[in-house]
């Protein structure tokens, strides 16, 4: 059995992949800067660990937003 996919569905799948990829790259870039600055701060003031951890977790929302956009695209294209 051969599965056929329309051009619109293929473009939607590519768009969903780009949404997740963009969120992942943005999260990685943001966490790189925050992580290096956070390690420097923890080395000088160990009591600031909670604040650094909070700042390190905040960029993860970019990945969550990318995932939500990808799911919405896939729902709109009729994949799910």
PyMOL commands that set and color helices and strands:
alter all, ss='L'
color gray80, all
select helices_A, chain A and resi 7-44+46-58+60-77
alter helices_A, ss='H'
color red, helices_A
deselect
rebuild
show_as cartoon
